[in-house]
Amino acid sequence: MRQLNLLSYNVQAGIYSRRYSDYFTNSWKHLLPHSERLINLARIAQLLQRFDVVGLQEVDAGSLRSAYVDQIQYLARQGAFPHWYRQVNRNLAPFAQHSNGLLSRLRPQRVSEHRLPGLPGRGVMVAEFPFEQGGRLAVGIVHLALGWRARRRQFGYLLELAEAYPYLVLMGDFNCGCGSKGLRAMVVDSGMRGLDCERKTFPSWRPRHNLDHILVSRPLRVTRAEVIDYALSDHLPLSTTIELPEGLDFADPGIPRRVANPLV
């Protein structure tokens, strides 16, 4: 197997947004459970079934607002993913557990959690998929800060990851578009590809900003990339198909192990 179909989706904890005014009228749904949430997540899971590896942002790991349903586990089961992992970045239990999520059909050899610089609550989760011939593909799920000063420091951390992993995918909600100097500098310095100003994902009902990105190391080939018109959150999902270089195939890695907060 040399190809992977990837998807990145900020699911807004299962809240369906249709217009800017929903941020006000639906604000209570960020604190309390509501009956439409699982219905919306089930519809999202139908889309996820088409992909091999999925990165989720703004997903709840089980709290009052999600009716104590771990949304990562729920989407994994609904989408028939055998492997799933969570990174709780802001634990406000019992009210909310803001998390990144990873769903995968391949079994990663290792999953690591990284706390990003800046105020608490932002992180990147990295799954490593080994090659039969040696080496590994690292897939990082990110959700960066709202403020540009914090993001600048976080881009520095992501650059260190790119230097540590020759084969790397970074995907998620970067909270900035291709006009960001910090994002552009990180892409240039790392040699990664995939920054496209035309793939707009926010807001989902009238996309004007490209806040979500899937960036890949240069040895990896991108065969397809698109924004999917599936407006169930305030972001649209972003998909990419990547292909390994000739001579590389994914291996069966055995039992994965989980590591907290390493750099590599």
C-alpha positions in Angstrom: 0.0 0.0 0.0 1.5 3.3 -1.1 -1.5 5.7 -1.1 -3.4 7.3 1.8 -6.6 9.3 1.6 -6.5 12.0 4.3 -9.2 14.2 5.7 -8.9 17.1 8.2 -12.2 18.4 9.8 -12.9 20.9 12.5 -16.2 19.5 13.7 -17.1 22.2 16.3 -18.1 19.6 18.8 -20.9 18.4 16.6 -22.6 21.8 16.4 -24.3 22.5 13.0 -23.7 26.1 11.9 -25.5 27.8 9.1 -24.9 31.5 9.6 -22.9 33.9 11.8 -25.9 34.5 14.1 -25.6 30.9 15.1 -22.6 31.7 17.2 -25.0 33.6 19.4 -28.1 31.5 19.2 -26.2 28.2 19.5 -23.8 29.4 22.2 -25.5 27.3 24.9 -24.7 24.2 22.9 -21.0 24.7 23.7 -22.0 24.2 27.4 -25.0 21.9 27.4 -26.1 18.7 25.5 -28.6 18.8 22.8 -30.4 16.1 20.8 -29.2 17.2 17.3 -25.5 16.7 18.2 -25.3 12.9 17.7 -27.4 13.2 14.6 -25.0 15.7 13.1 -22.0 13.5 14.1 -23.6 10.5 12.5 -23.8 12.5 9.2 -20.2 13.5 9.6 -19.2 9.8 10.1 -20.8 8.9 6.8 -18.2 11.2 5.1 -15.3 9.9 7.1 -15.9 6.4 5.9 -14.3 7.3 2.6 -10.9 8.0 4.1 -7.9 6.1 5.6 -6.6 8.7 8.1 -8.8 11.5 9.6 -7.6 14.4 11.8 -10.3 16.0 13.9 -10.3 19.4 15.7 -12.7 20.8 18.2 -14.0 17.4 19.2 -15.1 16.6 22.7 -13.6 13.6 24.5 -16.7 13.2 26.8 -18.3 15.8 29.0 -21.6 17.4 30.0 -22.0 19.2 26.6 -21.5 15.9 24.7 -23.8 14.0 27.0 -20.6 12.2 28.2 -20.1 10.7 24.8 -16.5 10.5 23.6 -17.0 12.0 20.2 -13.7 10.6 18.9 -14.7 7.0 19.8 -18.2 7.6 18.5 -17.0 8.7 15.1 -14.4 5.9 15.0 -17.2 3.3 15.5 -19.6 4.9 13.2 -17.0 5.3 10.5 -15.6 1.7 11.1 -12.1 2.9 12.0 -10.2 0.2 14.0 -7.7 2.7 15.5 -8.5 6.0 17.2 -6.7 8.3 19.6 -7.5 11.5 21.5 -5.4 14.5 22.7 -7.3 16.5 25.3 -5.8 20.0 25.1 -8.2 21.9 27.4 -9.8 19.8 30.1 -12.8 21.7 31.6 -14.4 18.6 33.0 -17.2 18.0 33.7 -18.3 20.8 31.3 -16.0 20.3 28.2 -13.0 18.4 27.0 -11.6 20.2 24.0 -9.5 17.7 22.0 -7.8 16.7 18.8 -8.7 13.3 17.4 -7.1 10.8 15.1 -9.0 8.0 13.3 -7.0 5.5 11.2 -7.5 2.3 9.2 -3.7 1.7 9.5 -2.3 0.8 12.9 0.3 3.4 13.9 3.4 2.2 15.6 3.6 5.1 17.9 1.3 8.1 18.9 2.8 11.1 20.6 1.2 14.2 22.2 2.9 17.6 22.0 1.9 20.7 23.9 2.4 23.7 21.7 4.0 27.0 23.0 1.7 29.7 24.2 -1.2 29.6 26.6 -2.5 26.1 27.6 -5.0 24.5 25.3 -3.2 24.0 22.0 -1.5 20.8 20.8 -0.4 18.5 18.0 -0.8 14.8 18.0 1.6 12.8 15.9 1.0 9.2 14.6 3.9 7.3 13.1 3.3 4.7 10.3 6.4 2.6 9.5 7.6 1.6 6.1 8.5 -2.0 5.2 11.8 -0.8 4.0 12.6 1.3 7.1 11.7 4.8 8.0 8.2 6.2 8.8 5.5 8.5 7.8 4.5 10.9 10.6 1.0 12.5 10.5 0.4 15.4 12.8 -3.1 16.7 13.8 -2.9 20.4 14.8 -5.1 23.1 16.1 -3.2 26.4 16.5 -3.8 29.5 18.5 -6.0 32.4 17.5 -3.3 35.1 18.3 -0.5 35.6 15.8 2.2 36.0 18.5 1.4 32.5 19.9 1.1 31.1 16.4 4.5 32.4 15.5 6.0 30.4 18.4 3.9 27.3 17.4 5.2 27.5 13.8 8.7 27.3 15.2 7.7 24.1 17.0 6.2 22.6 13.8 9.4 23.5 12.0 11.3 21.4 14.5 8.9 18.5 13.8 9.5 18.9 10.1 13.2 18.7 10.7 12.8 15.5 12.8 10.5 13.7 10.3 11.7 13.5 6.7 8.2 12.2 5.7 5.6 14.4 7.5 2.0 15.4 7.0 0.7 18.3 9.1 -3.1 18.8 8.9 -5.7 20.7 10.9 -7.0 24.1 11.8 -4.1 26.6 11.6 -6.4 29.5 12.4 -4.7 31.6 9.6 -4.7 31.7 5.9 -1.9 31.7 3.3 -1.4 35.4 3.8 0.1 34.7 7.2 3.8 35.5 7.2 4.5 33.0 10.0 2.8 30.2 8.1 4.5 31.1 4.8 7.9 31.2 6.5 7.3 27.8 8.1 6.3 26.3 4.8 9.4 27.8 3.0 11.8 26.8 5.8 10.5 23.3 6.1 10.2 22.7 2.3 6.6 21.4 2.8 3.9 21.7 0.1 0.2 22.0 0.0 -0.4 25.7 0.9 -3.2 26.8 -1.5 -5.0 30.1 -1.2 -8.0 28.9 -3.3 -9.0 26.1 -0.9 -11.2 28.1 1.4 -12.9 26.3 4.3 -14.3 29.0 6.6 -17.1 29.9 7.2 -18.7 26.7 5.9 -21.9 28.5 4.6 -19.9 31.0 2.6 -16.2 30.1 2.5 -13.9 33.1 2.4 -10.8 32.1 4.4 -8.4 29.1 4.1 -7.9 28.4 7.8 -7.5 24.6 7.4 -4.5 23.1 5.7 -2.9 19.8 4.8 0.9 20.2 4.3 3.2 17.5 3.2 7.0 16.9 3.0 8.5 17.2 -0.5 9.3 13.4 -0.9 5.5 12.8 -0.7 3.4 13.2 -3.8 0.0 14.8 -3.7 -2.4 13.2 -6.3 -5.6 15.0 -5.2 -6.6 17.9 -2.9 -10.0 19.5 -2.4 -12.4 21.2 -0.1 -15.5 19.1 0.4 -18.9 20.8 0.4 -20.1 19.2 3.6 -21.3 22.1 5.7 -22.1 20.5 9.1 -19.7 22.6 11.2 -18.5 26.1 10.8 -15.5 24.7 8.9 -15.6 22.7 5.7 -13.5 19.5 5.6 -10.3 19.4 3.6 -9.1 16.2 1.9 -5.8 15.1 0.2 -4.5 11.9 -1.3 -0.8 11.3 -0.9 1.5 8.7 -2.5 4.7 7.4 -1.1 7.8 7.5 -3.3 8.7 4.5 -5.4 10.1 1.7 -3.4 8.3 2.5 -0.2 5.3 0.7 1.3 3.5 0.8 4.6 4.4 -2.1 7.0 2.4 -3.8 9.7 3.8 -2.1 12.8 2.6 -4.4 15.5 1.1 -3.0 18.8 1.2 0.8 18.9 2.7 2.6 21.9 1.6 6.0 23.2 4.1 8.7 24.3 3.3 12.0 26.0 5.0 15.2 25.0 8.2 14.1 23.2 9.7 16.2 20.5 10.5 13.1 18.4 
